Amino acid sequence: MPPRLHLNLVDRGRALAWVQEGIRLQEIAARLGCSHSIIMRLRQRFLATGSVETRPRSGRPRSTTQRQDRYITRQALQTRTTTASTVRRRLGVATNTDINEQTVRNRLHDQTLHARRQLGRILLTPRHMMARLAWSTRHLRWNRQQWAQVLFSDESRFSLEHDDGRTRVWRRPGERMVPACVRERRAYRGGSVMVWAGISEHHRTPLYHVRGNLNALVYSDQILRPQVLPMLRQIGPHAVLHDDNAPPHRARLVDAFLQQVQINRMDWPANSPDMNPIEHAWDMLGRRVRENHAPPANLQQLLVLFQQEWQAIPQADLANIVHSMRGRCNECRQNRGGYTHY
């Protein structure tokens, strides 16, 4: 590691104590990872001034006052989406002060305020929050054995070309159109595939490819009968099916089939993907495919990669997200049915 160029107040005090103990300056410098000259100047300063405090340095005067700094912070907190240029313009009108946008950012950084992407959430109405609160309260005292009886199921769609909007490139000024700095993509991201799966603490279903549109007939004939029924029997006599409130899941045809085969279904509050652990399984699956494989050339290769990685996910990882259900219920209840961090 390169030698340190500065010592903080604690290290300066330690160095001075070692000097007074008679330890050689070279050894003190080696202990603190700095050069011999820093320790020598520190000793000379203490002999001349009797202090190890850093002497005041001259510098460029601060362009804003403390009152103006508070105004900048208040503007950012009142409207979280406001820009630095807007705050700069408002400050100029209010105080007749001309500063640049970077100064505004620096003042906000001093208050630990940084520009970040907004977190997207599904809209929750008061009715949704009441339903989430009631559901969380009912299931808050469920133990691990009870959650282990639940088969969490859902479908998800994956595009051939993934784009989360966060990819960055290093480029110089004027290199915006350089091929190395441009990402080429096909229209509609090259198409997509829809897959369905179910997970529990100790089991998982195969990753099923849903061809075409998912409707009530497809859901009952191609998913519930061949996929869900065998898995619920494997889980045990008290197994419970969980699916969300998508129209194909709540159709009368599906309700009649579940009653016919005597499948217990868990009720579910609307607009609650943060409470569903299988959403984390989808995210885990997508990251594994992107990190472990080259981009697929077509949808068939994409499907094969997803099926391979689905089987490769350790069951312990799926069990961990199922174990988070009690924490999800507790946080939802604490937030009075509002959003959770999951």
N, C-alpha and C positions, 0 to 999 in steps of 0.2 A: 504494500500500500504506500502511496506517496506520503511524505512527512506532512504533519499538520502545520498550517501557517499561523494559526491563532489558538490561544488557550482560553477557555472560559474561566470564570472567577474561581470556581472550585479547584480546577487544575492548577491555577496560579498559586492558590493557597497551599496546595499539596507540594508544589515545586519549591516554594519558599521554605516550608517546614523541612524538606529534605536538605536544602542548602544549609539551614541552620544546624542540621544533624551532622554535617560534614561530608555528605555524599558527593562524589564527583559530579560535575556538571554534565559530562558525557553520559553517565549512567542515568541521571535524571531525565535527560533528553530521550534516551532509549526507552525508559519506562512510559513516558507520555507520548512517544511517537512524533516528536518534533525535532527541530534542528538545535544544535548546541548554542547557536547565536541567540535564539529566543530565550533560553534560560539565562544566558549571560546578561542580556539587556534587562530581563526581569529583575535580576539581582542588583544591577546598577540602579534601576529605577527605585527599588525599595531602599537602597542605601542613601539615595539622594532625597526622596520624598517621604519615606516611611510608609508607603502605601503600594498596593499592587493593583489598584483600580486603573482602568484604561483612561488615559488622558482625553479630554474633549477634543474632538476633531472639527475642523471647519468643513463646510459642505454647502451644497446648493440649498437656498432657503426653501422651505415647504411652500407650495403654491396655494394651499388651502388652509383655512383655519379649522379648529376643532368644531366650531359651529357648522361650517360648511360640510365637514366630513359627516356630521350627524344628519344633515339635510340629504346628502347623497345616499346614505344608508336608508333613511326613511323613505325616500322615493322608490328605492328598489324593493323594499319590503311591502309597501302599499300596493304596488303593481308588479308582481313577480316576473311578468313577461316584458317589462320595459327594457329598452336597449340603453347602452352606454351613451350613444349620441343623444338620445332623448333626455337622459338625466343631465348631460352636459348643457343642453340647450335650456332646460328649466333652471339649472343653477345660474346660468348667465342672465336670465331674465330676472330671477329673484334677488341676486346679490351683485350683479354687474361684474362677474368674475369670468375670465376667459381661460379655460383649461382645455386640454385635449382629452380625447376619449380614453386613452391609456391611463391617464391619471384617475379617471373615474373608476376604471377597473381595479387599479392598485388600491384605491381607498376601500372598495368593496372586498377585495382580497384580504385587506387588513382586518376586516370584520368577519372573516371566514365565509364570505359569500362568493360563490363561483357559479358561472353559467353552466348549466347541465341540461340534458334533454329531459323534457317532461315525461313523467311516468303515465302511460296510458291505462285507463281503467274503464270498465263497463259502467254505464250510468246506473246508479242506485237511487231509486225513489224512496220516499218514506215507507211505502208499502213493502218494497223489497227489503228494506232494513228491518222492518218489524218481523218479516218472515224469516230472515237470517238469524235474528236474535232468538226467536222462538225455537228454531231448529237447533241452534248451538246450545241453548239451555237444556233442551231435551237430551242431547247426546253428550253433554259435558262430562257426565260421570261414567261413560262407557269405559271399560277397561280394555287392556290389550287383547284379551281373548275374544271379546265381543267384536272389536274392529277386525280381528283376523278372520272372522266369518263373512266379511263383506267382499264381494267382487266388484271393484271399481272398473267401470268400462266406459269407453268413449271412442269416437272416431276422430281422425285428424287428417288434414290435407297437407302434403309436402310438395313444394315446387321443385322442378328440375334445377333451376338456378336460384340459389339462396341469396338473399340480400336483406340484411338487418339494418342497413343505413348507417353502420358504424365503421365501415372499412375506411382506412386512411392511407394516404401515400405520401412519401417524402418527395417534395419537388421544389425547384428553385423558381424565382420569379420568371414568368414567361414560358413555363413548361406545362401549362395547363393542358395543351393539346398533344403533348408528346405521347406516343403510343404506350410507353411504360406507365404512364399516369392516367390512362383511360381504361375504363372497364366496359367491355363490349357485352351486350346482352341481347337475347332474342325477344321478340314480341311475346307478351304474356308469360315471360320467364320460361319459355320452352315447354309449358304444360305442367301438369301436376298429377299426383296419385292420391287417392283417399284410402286410408287403412283404418282398421278397427282392431282393438285389443282390450283385454281385461287383465287386471292385476289384483293380487291379494298378498297377504303377508308371506305365504309360503308357496303360492302358485302364480302362474301366468298362462294366458291362452296364446296360441300361435298368432302371429300378426296376419290378419286377414285382409286381403285386397278387395275393396268394395268397387266393383265395376259399375260405371254409370251412376245414376242418381240413387241416393239412399231414400227409400220410401218405407212405409209400414210393412208391405209385403216382403220386400227384400230383407228388412230387419228381422222379421219373424222367421222366414224360411231359410235364410242363408247365415244368420248370425245367432239368433236365440236358440233355434233347434239344434244345429250341429256344433256350435261353439260354446254357448252359455250353459246349456243343460248338462253336458258331461263335466264341465269344470265345477259347477255347483255341487254335483254329486261327489266330486273328488274332495271338495272343501269340507263337506259334512252335512248332516241333516238340518243344521240350523243356518245354512248359508243364506245370504241376502244379496240380491242383485242391486247394484247402483248404476243408474244411468241418469243423464241430465234431462231437461225438459224440452229437448228438441221435438218438433212435431212428429217425426216418425216414431219416436220412443213413446209418445203419449197417445197414439192413435187408438181408437176403440178396437181395431183388429188386434193390436198388440196386447191391450188389456185383457181381451177375451182369451188369447193364447196363454198368457201368464196365469190366469185363473184356471185354465184347463189343465195345465201341467203342474199347478200348485207351486209356483215360484214366488217367493217373498221378495217384494221390491221396496227399497228404501225411498221414502219421500224426500224431496230435494227442493230447496229454495231457489227461485229463479235468479239468474244473473250472478252466479256464485262460482266462477271458475277458480277463484283463489282458494276455495274450500275443497277442491277436487284434487287429490294427490296424483291422479294419472296425468294431469297437465304437466307436472314436473317430469314424469316419465317420458312424455313426448319431447320435452326440451332436452332431456338427457340423450334420447335416441338421436335427435337431430345433430347435437354436438358431436356424438361419437362418429356419425357418418362423415361429417365435415372434417374432423380431425384425423381420421384413420384411413381415408380413401381419397384418391384423386376424383375430381368432379366427374360424375357419370356422363356418358355421351347421349343416352336416351332414357326414356321412362322405364324400360324394362330393366336396365342396369340399376337405375335408382331403386326400384322395388326390391331387387335382389340384395342390394347393399343394406337396405333397411331391415329386411328379414334376417340377414346374417347378424347384424349388430343387435337386433332385438333379442335373439337367442344368446348373444354374448354378454348382455348386461347381467352383472352378478345379482342373484336373487336378494342378497343382503342390501343392495342399494334400493331395490324396490320395497323391501320391508321397512327400510328407514323412512321412506316418504309416507308409508302407511302409518307408521308409528307417530307421525306428526299430526294426526287427526285430533288428538286431544289438545295439542297446542293451538291448532287452528280454531277449534271451538272456543277455547278459553280467550283467545285474542279477539275473536268476533264478538263474544259476549262483553268483554271489557270495552270494546269500541261501540257498544250499543247497536250491533248489526252493521257497522260500517266496514270499510276496507281493512284487510289484513296485509301483512308484509309478504305473505306467501305468494 
